[in-house]
Amino acid sequence: MTPPGPAPRPTDRFADLLLAVLSGQRPVHSMLGRTAGRAYDELVWLAEHSPLRTGRYRPVVRDIGYEEPRPGAIEAFARIGAGEQLRAMAFRLERGPDQRWRCTAVDLGIPSMPRPTDT
């Protein structure tokens, strides 16, 4: 029996989850509990605009890079491929008091969700 490989990094798992939501393969509510702050609202807004849906090809994560600006925080980017098309996705993960990683920001290089205005 082959011993199991190393556990996937949180960046790998979240890149796959975010891609599935933003390409319409999973519902946005599957990210409840995996997001914090404004990130869930941003995902809802982005998913409505279908930024990573493609016609013929299913998008896949081709590469992931990341930096750890401080302990408990990861800023990551993923290259998303669909056929010959290549897109970028950036996201931030933060470890909560319960030691679980949560997505706190997502950026696809498109106009983002409007901020609420002060009244």
C-alpha positions as a printed Julia matrix, in Angstrom:
119×3 Matrix{Float64}:
   0.0    0.0     0.0
   1.33   3.43   -0.97
   1.45   5.96    1.87
  -0.72   9.03    1.29
   1.02  12.06   -0.16
   1.32  15.37    1.61
  -1.9   17.2     2.41
  -2.82  19.79   -0.22
  -1.82  23.35    0.61
  -4.69  25.7     1.44
  -3.82  27.68   -1.7
  -4.41  24.61   -3.88
  -7.72  23.75   -2.26
  -9.05  27.32   -2.37
  -7.94  27.9    -5.96
  -9.96  24.85   -7.01
 -12.99  25.87   -4.92
 -12.96  29.46   -6.17
 -12.57  28.35   -9.78
 -15.5   25.94   -9.42
 -17.72  28.76   -8.1
 -16.58  31.4   -10.58
 -16.98  29.06  -13.56
 -20.48  27.97  -12.54
 -19.53  24.4   -11.58
 -20.48  24.89   -7.89
 -23.02  27.17   -6.24
 -21.73  30.24   -4.43
 -23.25  29.1    -1.15
 -20.73  26.24   -1.12
 -18.25  28.91    0.07
 -20.26  29.83    3.17
 -18.03  29.16    6.15
 -14.97  29.29    3.89
 -15.04  33.06    3.51
 -14.74  35.96    5.94
 -15.52  39.64    5.79
 -16.66  40.97    2.43
 -15.31  38.03    0.43
 -18.6   36.12    0.26
 -20.46  39.18   -1.07
 -17.68  39.68   -3.63
 -18.0   36.05   -4.74
 -21.77  36.39   -5.14
 -21.27  39.5    -7.27
 -18.48  37.94   -9.35
 -20.38  34.67   -9.89
 -23.38  36.61  -11.21
 -21.09  38.09  -13.86
 -19.7   34.65  -14.84
 -16.1   35.8   -15.25
 -14.54  32.36  -15.69
 -17.27  30.57  -17.61
 -16.09  29.42  -20.98
 -17.92  27.96  -23.9
 -16.07  24.88  -25.06
 -13.33  24.26  -22.54
 -13.6   23.59  -18.84
 -11.25  25.96  -16.99
  -8.48  24.43  -14.89
  -5.89  25.75  -12.47
  -2.56  25.62  -14.31
  -0.26  27.17  -11.73
  -0.4   28.69   -8.25
   1.99  31.05   -6.54
   1.79  32.65   -3.13
   3.45  34.86   -0.54
   3.02  34.85    3.22
   3.12  38.54    4.23
   2.71  37.53    7.88
   1.97  34.34    9.81
  -1.64  33.34    9.28
  -2.06  35.22    5.99
  -1.45  34.08    2.42
  -1.74  36.16   -0.74
  -2.03  33.85   -3.72
  -2.47  33.95   -7.47
  -3.56  31.25   -9.87
  -3.24  30.98  -13.62
  -6.49  29.66  -15.03
  -6.46  27.99  -18.43
  -9.35  27.13  -20.72
  -8.14  25.94  -24.1
  -5.75  28.6   -25.36
  -7.21  31.26  -23.07
  -5.26  32.18  -19.93
  -6.72  34.23  -17.05
  -5.49  35.24  -13.6
  -7.15  35.01  -10.22
  -5.76  36.48   -7.01
  -7.06  35.73   -3.53
  -6.17  36.22    0.1
  -6.49  33.59    2.82
  -6.4   34.21    6.55
  -6.27  31.67    9.34
  -8.99  32.23   11.92
  -8.86  31.65   15.68
 -10.23  28.15   15.01
  -7.13  27.5    12.8
  -9.27  27.16    9.65
  -8.3   29.03    6.51
 -10.88  31.41    5.05
 -10.86  33.47    1.88
 -10.99  37.18    2.68
 -10.59  38.68   -0.82
 -10.81  37.69   -4.5
  -9.6   39.67   -7.5
  -9.98  38.73  -11.17
  -8.72  41.96  -12.67
 -12.23  43.02  -13.66
 -14.29  45.8   -12.1
 -15.16  44.7    -8.59
 -18.34  44.9    -6.6
 -19.31  48.5    -5.86
 -18.66  49.6    -2.3
 -21.65  50.78   -0.28
 -21.88  54.54   -0.19
 -21.99  56.47    3.02
 -25.35  58.05    3.65
